Amino acid sequence: MTQFFDNIVIILDMMHAGASYPMLQGAVPIHPTVSELIPTVPGDLKPVP
């Protein structure tokens, strides 16, 4: 059942962004678990010497 909800969220996000159905067919969205890491990753970045 979780997979169903993940897919619905992706479809709703794309509809909200005005994406067409061909764009939705060709999209490869990031998995929600991975996207939850995005806010924390920049905090661990260090400048390149």
C-alpha atoms as an extended CHARMM CRD file, in Angstrom:
* protein
*
        49  EXT
         1         1  MET       CA              0.0000000000        0.0000000000        0.0000000000  PROA      1               0.0000000000
         2         2  THR       CA              2.9220000000        2.3690000000        0.6750000000  PROA      2               0.0000000000
         3         3  GLN       CA              4.0300000000        2.1440000000       -2.9720000000  PROA      3               0.0000000000
         4         4  PHE       CA              0.5610000000        3.3200000000       -4.0120000000  PROA      4               0.0000000000
         5         5  PHE       CA              0.7940000000        6.4430000000       -1.8480000000  PROA      5               0.0000000000
         6         6  ASP       CA              4.3380000000        7.1770000000       -3.0700000000  PROA      6               0.0000000000
         7         7  ASN       CA              3.0810000000        7.1140000000       -6.6620000000  PROA      7               0.0000000000
         8         8  ILE       CA              0.0790000000        9.3230000000       -5.9180000000  PROA      8               0.0000000000
         9         9  VAL       CA              2.3280000000       11.9530000000       -4.3040000000  PROA      9               0.0000000000
        10        10  ILE       CA              4.5800000000       11.9850000000       -7.3750000000  PROA      10              0.0000000000
        11        11  ILE       CA              1.5980000000       12.3760000000       -9.7190000000  PROA      11              0.0000000000
        12        12  LEU       CA              0.1090000000       15.1740000000       -7.6000000000  PROA      12              0.0000000000
        13        13  ASP       CA              3.4470000000       17.0250000000       -7.5070000000  PROA      13              0.0000000000
        14        14  MET       CA              3.7710000000       16.8490000000      -11.2790000000  PROA      14              0.0000000000
        15        15  MET       CA              0.1570000000       17.9580000000      -11.8060000000  PROA      15              0.0000000000
        16        16  HSD       CA              0.7530000000       20.9100000000       -9.4810000000  PROA      16              0.0000000000
        17        17  ALA       CA              3.8310000000       21.8350000000      -11.5240000000  PROA      17              0.0000000000
        18        18  GLY       CA              1.7550000000       21.7900000000      -14.7200000000  PROA      18              0.0000000000
        19        19  ALA       CA              3.4670000000       18.7410000000      -16.2210000000  PROA      19              0.0000000000
        20        20  SER       CA              1.7460000000       17.0450000000      -19.1590000000  PROA      20              0.0000000000
        21        21  TYR       CA              1.0470000000       13.3190000000      -19.2150000000  PROA      21              0.0000000000
        22        22  PRO       CA              3.8650000000       12.6460000000      -21.7440000000  PROA      22              0.0000000000
        23        23  MET       CA              6.2650000000       14.3710000000      -19.3320000000  PROA      23              0.0000000000
        24        24  LEU       CA              4.9160000000       12.2040000000      -16.5080000000  PROA      24              0.0000000000
        25        25  GLN       CA              5.4550000000        9.0700000000      -18.6290000000  PROA      25              0.0000000000
        26        26  GLY       CA              9.1020000000        9.9650000000      -19.2420000000  PROA      26              0.0000000000
        27        27  ALA       CA              9.9280000000       11.1120000000      -15.7280000000  PROA      27              0.0000000000
        28        28  VAL       CA             12.0790000000        9.1270000000      -13.3280000000  PROA      28              0.0000000000
        29        29  PRO       CA             11.3200000000       10.7060000000       -9.9530000000  PROA      29              0.0000000000
        30        30  ILE       CA             13.6390000000       10.2970000000       -7.0020000000  PROA      30              0.0000000000
        31        31  HSD       CA             12.4850000000        7.8370000000       -4.3390000000  PROA      31              0.0000000000
        32        32  PRO       CA             10.8580000000        9.6630000000       -1.3910000000  PROA      32              0.0000000000
        33        33  THR       CA             13.2960000000        8.1290000000        1.0970000000  PROA      33              0.0000000000
        34        34  VAL       CA             16.2470000000        9.5880000000       -0.8150000000  PROA      34              0.0000000000
        35        35  SER       CA             14.5800000000       12.9900000000       -1.2280000000  PROA      35              0.0000000000
        36        36  GLU       CA             14.2080000000       13.2160000000        2.5520000000  PROA      36              0.0000000000
        37        37  LEU       CA             18.0240000000       13.3470000000        2.7660000000  PROA      37              0.0000000000
        38        38  ILE       CA             18.3200000000       16.4510000000        0.5640000000  PROA      38              0.0000000000
        39        39  PRO       CA             17.8430000000       19.0010000000        3.3970000000  PROA      39              0.0000000000
        40        40  THR       CA             20.5660000000       17.3420000000        5.5100000000  PROA      40              0.0000000000
        41        41  VAL       CA             23.2360000000       16.7370000000        2.8560000000  PROA      41              0.0000000000
        42        42  PRO       CA             24.3230000000       20.3870000000        2.3590000000  PROA      42              0.0000000000
        43        43  GLY       CA             25.0650000000       20.6600000000        6.0870000000  PROA      43              0.0000000000
        44        44  ASP       CA             27.7970000000       18.0250000000        5.7180000000  PROA      44              0.0000000000
        45        45  LEU       CA             29.5220000000       19.6640000000        2.7370000000  PROA      45              0.0000000000
        46        46  LYS       CA             33.0020000000       21.0950000000        3.1910000000  PROA      46              0.0000000000
        47        47  PRO       CA             34.8070000000       23.5770000000        0.9010000000  PROA      47              0.0000000000
        48        48  VAL       CA             37.2030000000       22.0400000000       -1.5940000000  PROA      48              0.0000000000
        49        49  PRO       CA             40.7760000000       23.1190000000       -0.7370000000  PROA      49              0.0000000000
